[in-house]
Amino acid sequence: MVLPVRPQDASGVYQRQIAQAQAATANEAVRRASHGGTAGRRTDEVALSANAQSFARVMESVQQQPEVRADRVASVRARIADGTYGIDAHLIAQRLTERGFGGVQE
């Protein structure tokens, strides 16, 4: 047998559910406050592979190097100034070709 539900009854059930949910939320807030707010808190962790750690060390080392090698620049400037700096165009062309910077593109 199905009993009819009156609007007042449905409203009362709904209001009791809201009150229970609010009480549960308040209880959870009290519980968290009493445990320093850390109870149930998840933490994330990251674990890097040995290769990633090695790569990070290499990158840190590279970043610590100066962008300009002052000793090399000073040496080249001195050779240019005294006329002893020479350029071997054939050697440069050979190295460019070996490294894929010249020739026919496919």
N, CA, C and O atoms as a GROMACS GRO file, in nm:
protein
  424
    1MET      N    1   0.083  -0.116   0.000
    1MET     CA    2   0.000   0.000   0.000
    1MET      C    3   0.089   0.124   0.000
    1MET      O    4   0.182   0.133   0.080
    2VAL      N    5   0.062   0.217  -0.086
    2VAL     CA    6   0.136   0.341  -0.099
    2VAL      C    7   0.060   0.449  -0.025
    2VAL      O    8  -0.058   0.472  -0.046
    3LEU      N    9   0.135   0.516   0.065
    3LEU     CA   10   0.072   0.623   0.141
    3LEU      C   11   0.097   0.756   0.070
    3LEU      O   12   0.207   0.779   0.019
    4PRO      N   13   0.000   0.840   0.067
    4PRO     CA   14   0.020   0.969   0.003
    4PRO      C   15   0.115   1.054   0.086
    4PRO      O   16   0.116   1.046   0.209
    5VAL      N   17   0.195   1.134   0.017
    5VAL     CA   18   0.290   1.222   0.085
    5VAL      C   19   0.235   1.363   0.078
    5VAL      O   20   0.208   1.417  -0.030
    6ARG      N   21   0.220   1.421   0.194
    6ARG     CA   22   0.172   1.557   0.199
    6ARG      C   23   0.289   1.653   0.184
    6ARG      O   24   0.400   1.618   0.224
    7PRO      N   25   0.269   1.770   0.128
    7PRO     CA   26   0.378   1.866   0.112
    7PRO      C   27   0.446   1.901   0.243
    7PRO      O   28   0.568   1.922   0.245
    8GLN      N   29   0.372   1.908   0.351
    8GLN     CA   30   0.431   1.939   0.480
    8GLN      C   31   0.530   1.830   0.522
    8GLN      O   32   0.636   1.859   0.578
    9ASP      N   33   0.493   1.704   0.494
    9ASP     CA   34   0.580   1.592   0.530
    9ASP      C   35   0.710   1.597   0.449
    9ASP      O   36   0.819   1.578   0.504
   10ALA      N   37   0.699   1.622   0.320
   10ALA     CA   38   0.817   1.628   0.234
   10ALA      C   39   0.907   1.743   0.277
   10ALA      O   40   1.029   1.730   0.279
   11SER      N   41   0.846   1.856   0.312
   11SER     CA   42   0.923   1.971   0.355
   11SER      C   43   0.998   1.940   0.484
   11SER      O   44   1.114   1.979   0.499
   12GLY      N   45   0.935   1.870   0.575
   12GLY     CA   46   0.999   1.833   0.702
   12GLY      C   47   1.118   1.741   0.679
   12GLY      O   48   1.222   1.756   0.743
   13VAL      N   49   1.102   1.644   0.589
   13VAL     CA   50   1.211   1.551   0.558
   13VAL      C   51   1.329   1.630   0.498
   13VAL      O   52   1.445   1.609   0.536
   14TYR      N   53   1.298   1.717   0.407
   14TYR     CA   54   1.401   1.798   0.343
   14TYR      C   55   1.474   1.884   0.446
   14TYR      O   56   1.597   1.893   0.442
   15GLN      N   57   1.402   1.945   0.536
   15GLN     CA   58   1.464   2.030   0.638
   15GLN      C   59   1.552   1.949   0.733
   15GLN      O   60   1.657   1.996   0.776
   16ARG      N   61   1.509   1.826   0.767
   16ARG     CA   62   1.592   1.740   0.852
   16ARG      C   63   1.721   1.700   0.782
   16ARG      O   64   1.826   1.693   0.845
   17GLN      N   65   1.714   1.674   0.651
   17GLN     CA   66   1.834   1.638   0.576
   17GLN      C   67   1.933   1.754   0.571
   17GLN      O   68   2.053   1.734   0.584
   18ILE      N   69   1.882   1.875   0.552
   18ILE     CA   70   1.968   1.994   0.551
   18ILE      C   71   2.034   2.011   0.687
   18ILE      O   72   2.154   2.039   0.695
   19ALA      N   73   1.959   1.995   0.793
   19ALA     CA   74   2.013   2.011   0.928
   19ALA      C   75   2.121   1.906   0.955
   19ALA      O   76   2.224   1.937   1.016
   20GLN      N   77   2.100   1.783   0.910
   20GLN     CA   78   2.199   1.678   0.930
   20GLN      C   79   2.327   1.708   0.852
   20GLN      O   80   2.438   1.687   0.902
   21ALA      N   81   2.313   1.757   0.730
   21ALA     CA   82   2.430   1.791   0.649
   21ALA      C   83   2.508   1.906   0.711
   21ALA      O   84   2.631   1.904   0.713
   22GLN      N   85   2.437   2.006   0.762
   22GLN     CA   86   2.504   2.118   0.826
   22GLN      C   87   2.576   2.074   0.953
   22GLN      O   88   2.686   2.121   0.982
   23ALA      N   89   2.514   1.986   1.028
   23ALA     CA   90   2.577   1.935   1.150
   23ALA      C   91   2.702   1.855   1.116
   23ALA      O   92   2.804   1.867   1.185
   24ALA      N   93   2.696   1.774   1.013
   24ALA     CA   94   2.813   1.695   0.972
   24ALA      C   95   2.927   1.787   0.928
   24ALA      O   96   3.043   1.761   0.960
   25THR      N   97   2.895   1.892   0.856
   25THR     CA   98   2.996   1.988   0.812
   25THR      C   99   3.058   2.058   0.932
   25THR      O  100   3.180   2.076   0.938
   26ALA      N  101   2.976   2.098   1.027
   26ALA     CA  102   3.026   2.164   1.148
   26ALA      C  103   3.114   2.068   1.228
   26ALA      O  104   3.218   2.109   1.279
   27ASN      N  105   3.074   1.942   1.239
   27ASN     CA  106   3.153   1.844   1.312
   27ASN      C  107   3.289   1.823   1.244
   27ASN      O  108   3.391   1.810   1.312
   28GLU      N  109   3.291   1.820   1.113
   28GLU     CA  110   3.416   1.804   1.039
   28GLU      C  111   3.508   1.923   1.062
   28GLU      O  112   3.628   1.907   1.077
   29ALA      N  113   3.451   2.043   1.063
   29ALA     CA  114   3.532   2.164   1.087
   29ALA      C  115   3.593   2.160   1.226
   29ALA      O  116   3.709   2.197   1.244
   30VAL      N  117   3.515   2.116   1.326
   30VAL     CA  118   3.566   2.106   1.464
   30VAL      C  119   3.677   2.002   1.470
   30VAL      O  120   3.780   2.024   1.535
   31ARG      N  121   3.657   1.889   1.404
   31ARG     CA  122   3.757   1.782   1.404
   31ARG      C  123   3.887   1.831   1.340
   31ARG      O  124   3.995   1.805   1.393
   32ARG      N  125   3.879   1.901   1.229
   32ARG     CA  126   3.999   1.952   1.163
   32ARG      C  127   4.071   2.055   1.249
   32ARG      O  128   4.194   2.056   1.257
   33ALA      N  129   3.993   2.142   1.312
   33ALA     CA  130   4.053   2.245   1.396
   33ALA      C  131   4.125   2.181   1.515
   33ALA      O  132   4.230   2.230   1.556
   34SER      N  133   4.071   2.074   1.571
   34SER     CA  134   4.133   2.010   1.686
   34SER      C  135   4.257   1.931   1.648
   34SER      O  136   4.339   1.899   1.735
   35HIS      N  137   4.272   1.898   1.521
   35HIS     CA  138   4.390   1.825   1.475
   35HIS      C  139   4.485   1.916   1.397
   35HIS      O  140   4.566   1.866   1.318
   36GLY      N  141   4.476   2.043   1.416
   36GLY     CA  142   4.566   2.137   1.348
   36GLY      C  143   4.532   2.156   1.202
   36GLY      O  144   4.613   2.212   1.127
   37GLY      N  145   4.416   2.112   1.159
   37GLY     CA  146   4.375   2.131   1.021
   37GLY      C  147   4.442   2.038   0.922
   37GLY      O  148   4.429   2.056   0.801
   38THR      N  149   4.517   1.937   0.973
   38THR     CA  150   4.589   1.851   0.880
   38THR      C  151   4.526   1.713   0.866
   38THR      O  152   4.570   1.634   0.783
   39ALA      N  153   4.427   1.684   0.944
   39ALA     CA  154   4.367   1.551   0.937
   39ALA      C  155   4.306   1.526   0.801
   39ALA      O  156   4.225   1.606   0.753
   40GLY      N  157   4.343   1.419   0.739
   40GLY     CA  158   4.287   1.382   0.610
   40GLY      C  159   4.344   1.458   0.493
   40GLY      O  160   4.301   1.436   0.380
   41ARG      N  161   4.438   1.546   0.515
   41ARG     CA  162   4.495   1.625   0.405
   41ARG      C  163   4.592   1.537   0.326
   41ARG      O  164   4.677   1.469   0.383
   42ARG      N  165   4.576   1.539   0.197
   42ARG     CA  166   4.664   1.462   0.110
   42ARG      C  167   4.785   1.544   0.074
   42ARG      O  168   4.778   1.667   0.063
   43THR      N  169   4.897   1.478   0.055
   43THR     CA  170   5.017   1.545   0.009
   43THR      C  171   5.061   1.482  -0.122
   43THR      O  172   5.041   1.362  -0.145
   44ASP      N  173   5.120   1.562  -0.207
   44ASP     CA  174   5.170   1.514  -0.335
   44ASP      C  175   5.321   1.495  -0.324
   44ASP      O  176   5.389   1.570  -0.255
   45GLU      N  177   5.371   1.394  -0.393
   45GLU     CA  178   5.514   1.368  -0.396
   45GLU      C  179   5.558   1.349  -0.539
   45GLU      O  180   5.483   1.300  -0.623
   46VAL      N  181   5.681   1.389  -0.565
   46VAL     CA  182   5.740   1.371  -0.698
   46VAL      C  183   5.871   1.298  -0.680
   46VAL      O  184   5.952   1.336  -0.595
   47ALA      N  185   5.892   1.193  -0.758
   47ALA     CA  186   6.017   1.119  -0.754
   47ALA      C  187   6.079   1.124  -0.894
   47ALA      O  188   6.017   1.080  -0.991
   48LEU      N  189   6.200   1.178  -0.902
   48LEU     CA  190   6.267   1.188  -1.031
   48LEU      C  191   6.354   1.066  -1.055
   48LEU      O  192   6.416   1.013  -0.962
   49SER      N  193   6.358   1.021  -1.179
   49SER     CA  194   6.443   0.908  -1.214
   49SER      C  195   6.590   0.951  -1.204
   49SER      O  196   6.620   1.070  -1.196
   50ALA      N  197   6.679   0.853  -1.205
   50ALA     CA  198   6.823   0.883  -1.198
   50ALA      C  199   6.865   0.966  -1.319
   50ALA      O  200   6.947   1.057  -1.305
   51ASN      N  201   6.809   0.937  -1.436
   51ASN     CA  202   6.841   1.015  -1.556
   51ASN      C  203   6.795   1.159  -1.541
   51ASN      O  204   6.868   1.252  -1.578
   52ALA      N  205   6.677   1.180  -1.487
   52ALA     CA  206   6.625   1.316  -1.468
   52ALA      C  207   6.710   1.392  -1.366
   52ALA      O  208   6.736   1.512  -1.384
   53GLN      N  209   6.754   1.325  -1.260
   53GLN     CA  210   6.839   1.390  -1.161
   53GLN      C  211   6.974   1.428  -1.222
   53GLN      O  212   7.026   1.536  -1.197
   54SER      N  213   7.029   1.339  -1.303
   54SER     CA  214   7.155   1.366  -1.370
   54SER      C  215   7.140   1.484  -1.466
   54SER      O  216   7.226   1.573  -1.470
   55PHE      N  217   7.031   1.485  -1.542
   55PHE     CA  218   7.004   1.594  -1.635
   55PHE      C  219   6.992   1.727  -1.560
   55PHE      O  220   7.043   1.829  -1.606
   56ALA      N  221   6.926   1.725  -1.446
   56ALA     CA  222   6.909   1.848  -1.366
   56ALA      C  223   7.045   1.899  -1.319
   56ALA      O  224   7.068   2.020  -1.319
   57ARG      N  225   7.135   1.808  -1.279
   57ARG     CA  226   7.269   1.851  -1.236
   57ARG      C  227   7.346   1.912  -1.353
   57ARG      O  228   7.414   2.014  -1.337
   58VAL      N  229   7.336   1.851  -1.470
   58VAL     CA  230   7.404   1.904  -1.588
   58VAL      C  231   7.350   2.042  -1.624
   58VAL      O  232   7.427   2.134  -1.651
   59MET      N  233   7.218   2.057  -1.624
   59MET     CA  234   7.157   2.186  -1.657
   59MET      C  235   7.198   2.294  -1.556
   59MET      O  236   7.222   2.408  -1.594
   60GLU      N  237   7.205   2.258  -1.429
   60GLU     CA  238   7.248   2.355  -1.327
   60GLU      C  239   7.392   2.399  -1.353
   60GLU      O  240   7.425   2.517  -1.340
   61SER      N  241   7.478   2.304  -1.388
   61SER     CA  242   7.617   2.335  -1.418
   61SER      C  243   7.628   2.428  -1.540
   61SER      O  244   7.704   2.524  -1.539
   62VAL      N  245   7.551   2.398  -1.644
   62VAL     CA  246   7.552   2.480  -1.765
   62VAL      C  247   7.504   2.621  -1.734
   62VAL      O  248   7.561   2.719  -1.784
   63GLN      N  249   7.400   2.632  -1.654
   63GLN     CA  250   7.345   2.764  -1.623
   63GLN      C  251   7.440   2.848  -1.539
   63GLN      O  252   7.430   2.970  -1.540
   64GLN      N  253   7.532   2.785  -1.468
   64GLN     CA  254   7.628   2.859  -1.387
   64GLN      C  255   7.746   2.911  -1.470
   64GLN      O  256   7.822   2.995  -1.422
   65GLN      N  257   7.760   2.861  -1.591
   65GLN     CA  258   7.869   2.906  -1.678
   65GLN      C  259   7.834   3.043  -1.737
   65GLN      O  260   7.718   3.070  -1.767
   66PRO      N  261   7.935   3.128  -1.754
   66PRO     CA  262   7.907   3.258  -1.815
   66PRO      C  263   7.869   3.240  -1.962
   66PRO      O  264   7.916   3.148  -2.029
   67GLU      N  265   7.785   3.329  -2.013
   67GLU     CA  266   7.743   3.322  -2.152
   67GLU      C  267   7.857   3.354  -2.246
   67GLU      O  268   7.862   3.302  -2.358
   68VAL      N  269   7.949   3.438  -2.203
   68VAL     CA  270   8.061   3.480  -2.286
   68VAL      C  271   8.189   3.434  -2.218
   68VAL      O  272   8.212   3.462  -2.100
   69ARG      N  273   8.272   3.363  -2.293
   69ARG     CA  274   8.401   3.321  -2.240
   69ARG      C  275   8.500   3.435  -2.261
   69ARG      O  276   8.559   3.448  -2.369
   70ALA      N  277   8.517   3.516  -2.159
   70ALA     CA  278   8.598   3.638  -2.168
   70ALA      C  279   8.741   3.609  -2.211
   70ALA      O  280   8.799   3.686  -2.287
   71ASP      N  281   8.798   3.499  -2.163
   71ASP     CA  282   8.936   3.467  -2.200
   71ASP      C  283   8.948   3.438  -2.349
   71ASP      O  284   9.045   3.478  -2.413
   72ARG      N  285   8.849   3.369  -2.404
   72ARG     CA  286   8.851   3.337  -2.547
   72ARG      C  287   8.832   3.464  -2.631
   72ARG      O  288   8.899   3.483  -2.732
   73VAL      N  289   8.741   3.549  -2.589
   73VAL     CA  290   8.716   3.675  -2.660
   73VAL      C  291   8.841   3.762  -2.659
   73VAL      O  292   8.878   3.821  -2.761
   74ALA      N  293   8.907   3.770  -2.544
   74ALA     CA  294   9.029   3.852  -2.534
   74ALA      C  295   9.138   3.798  -2.625
   74ALA      O  296   9.211   3.875  -2.688
   75SER      N  297   9.150   3.666  -2.632
   75SER     CA  298   9.251   3.604  -2.719
   75SER      C  299   9.226   3.637  -2.866
   75SER      O  300   9.319   3.672  -2.939
   76VAL      N  301   9.102   3.624  -2.909
   76VAL     CA  302   9.067   3.651  -3.050
   76VAL      C  303   9.088   3.799  -3.080
   76VAL      O  304   9.140   3.833  -3.186
   77ARG      N  305   9.050   3.887  -2.989
   77ARG     CA  306   9.069   4.031  -3.010
   77ARG      C  307   9.218   4.065  -3.025
   77ARG      O  308   9.256   4.144  -3.111
   78ALA      N  309   9.299   4.003  -2.940
   78ALA     CA  310   9.443   4.030  -2.947
   78ALA      C  311   9.501   3.983  -3.080
   78ALA      O  312   9.583   4.053  -3.139
   79ARG      N  313   9.460   3.866  -3.127
   79ARG     CA  314   9.510   3.814  -3.255
   79ARG      C  315   9.462   3.900  -3.372
   79ARG      O  316   9.536   3.920  -3.468
   80ILE      N  317   9.340   3.951  -3.363
   80ILE     CA  318   9.290   4.040  -3.470
   80ILE      C  319   9.372   4.169  -3.470
   80ILE      O  320   9.411   4.219  -3.575
   81ALA      N  321   9.396   4.221  -3.350
   81ALA     CA  322   9.470   4.348  -3.337
   81ALA      C  323   9.612   4.337  -3.391
   81ALA      O  324   9.661   4.431  -3.455
   82ASP      N  325   9.679   4.224  -3.367
   82ASP     CA  326   9.817   4.213  -3.415
   82ASP      C  327   9.828   4.147  -3.552
   82ASP      O  328   9.939   4.123  -3.601
   83GLY      N  329   9.713   4.117  -3.615
   83GLY     CA  330   9.712   4.066  -3.752
   83GLY      C  331   9.743   3.918  -3.767
   83GLY      O  332   9.768   3.872  -3.878
   84THR      N  333   9.742   3.843  -3.658
   84THR     CA  334   9.772   3.699  -3.666
   84THR      C  335   9.647   3.612  -3.671
   84THR      O  336   9.657   3.489  -3.679
   85TYR      N  337   9.531   3.673  -3.666
   85TYR     CA  338   9.407   3.595  -3.670
   85TYR      C  339   9.372   3.566  -3.815
   85TYR      O  340   9.352   3.657  -3.895
   86GLY      N  341   9.367   3.438  -3.848
   86GLY     CA  342   9.335   3.399  -3.985
   86GLY      C  343   9.212   3.311  -3.990
   86GLY      O  344   9.180   3.240  -3.895
   87ILE      N  345   9.146   3.317  -4.101
   87ILE     CA  346   9.025   3.237  -4.120
   87ILE      C  347   9.049   3.143  -4.236
   87ILE      O  348   9.087   3.186  -4.345
   88ASP      N  349   9.028   3.013  -4.213
   88ASP     CA  350   9.040   2.913  -4.318
   88ASP      C  351   8.899   2.883  -4.369
   88ASP      O  352   8.826   2.804  -4.309
   89ALA      N  353   8.861   2.947  -4.478
   89ALA     CA  354   8.725   2.933  -4.531
   89ALA      C  355   8.692   2.789  -4.567
   89ALA      O  356   8.578   2.746  -4.548
   90HIS      N  357   8.789   2.714  -4.618
   90HIS     CA  358   8.765   2.574  -4.655
   90HIS      C  359   8.736   2.489  -4.531
   90HIS      O  360   8.648   2.403  -4.534
   91LEU      N  361   8.808   2.514  -4.423
   91LEU     CA  362   8.785   2.440  -4.299
   91LEU      C  363   8.646   2.472  -4.243
   91LEU      O  364   8.575   2.383  -4.196
   92ILE      N  365   8.609   2.599  -4.247
   92ILE     CA  366   8.476   2.638  -4.199
   92ILE      C  367   8.367   2.572  -4.283
   92ILE      O  368   8.270   2.519  -4.228
   93ALA      N  369   8.383   2.574  -4.415
   93ALA     CA  370   8.285   2.511  -4.504
   93ALA      C  371   8.276   2.361  -4.478
   93ALA      O  372   8.167   2.304  -4.477
   94GLN      N  373   8.389   2.297  -4.456
   94GLN     CA  374   8.391   2.153  -4.429
   94GLN      C  375   8.316   2.122  -4.300
   94GLN      O  376   8.235   2.030  -4.296
   95ARG      N  377   8.342   2.198  -4.196
   95ARG     CA  378   8.276   2.174  -4.067
   95ARG      C  379   8.125   2.201  -4.076
   95ARG      O  380   8.045   2.128  -4.019
   96LEU      N  381   8.087   2.305  -4.148
   96LEU     CA  382   7.944   2.333  -4.167
   96LEU      C  383   7.876   2.218  -4.240
   96LEU      O  384   7.766   2.177  -4.205
   97THR      N  385   7.942   2.166  -4.342
   97THR     CA  386   7.885   2.056  -4.419
   97THR      C  387   7.874   1.931  -4.332
   97THR      O  388   7.773   1.861  -4.338
   98GLU      N  389   7.976   1.903  -4.252
   98GLU     CA  390   7.974   1.786  -4.163
   98GLU      C  391   7.860   1.795  -4.063
   98GLU      O  392   7.803   1.693  -4.025
   99ARG      N  393   7.827   1.913  -4.022
   99ARG     CA  394   7.722   1.932  -3.920
   99ARG      C  395   7.584   1.953  -3.981
   99ARG      O  396   7.487   1.978  -3.910
  100GLY      N  397   7.576   1.944  -4.113
  100GLY     CA  398   7.446   1.951  -4.177
  100GLY      C  399   7.397   2.092  -4.206
  100GLY      O  400   7.277   2.110  -4.227
  101PHE      N  401   7.485   2.191  -4.209
  101PHE     CA  402   7.443   2.328  -4.233
  101PHE      C  403   7.462   2.373  -4.377
  101PHE      O  404   7.442   2.491  -4.407
  102GLY      N  405   7.499   2.285  -4.464
  102GLY     CA  406   7.522   2.326  -4.602
  102GLY      C  407   7.470   2.220  -4.698
  102GLY      O  408   7.414   2.119  -4.656
  103GLY      N  409   7.490   2.244  -4.823
  103GLY     CA  410   7.452   2.144  -4.922
  103GLY      C  411   7.308   2.157  -4.964
  103GLY      O  412   7.240   2.254  -4.934
  104VAL      N  413   7.264   2.053  -5.034
  104VAL     CA  414   7.129   2.051  -5.090
  104VAL      C  415   7.032   2.000  -4.986
  104VAL      O  416   7.057   1.900  -4.919
  105GLN      N  417   6.922   2.070  -4.973
  105GLN     CA  418   6.817   2.026  -4.881
  105GLN      C  419   6.719   1.940  -4.956
  105GLN      O  420   6.682   1.969  -5.069
  106GLU      N  421   6.678   1.834  -4.892
  106GLU     CA  422   6.583   1.742  -4.957
  106GLU      C  423   6.442   1.770  -4.916
  106GLU      O  424   6.350   1.702  -4.961
   0.00000   0.00000   0.00000
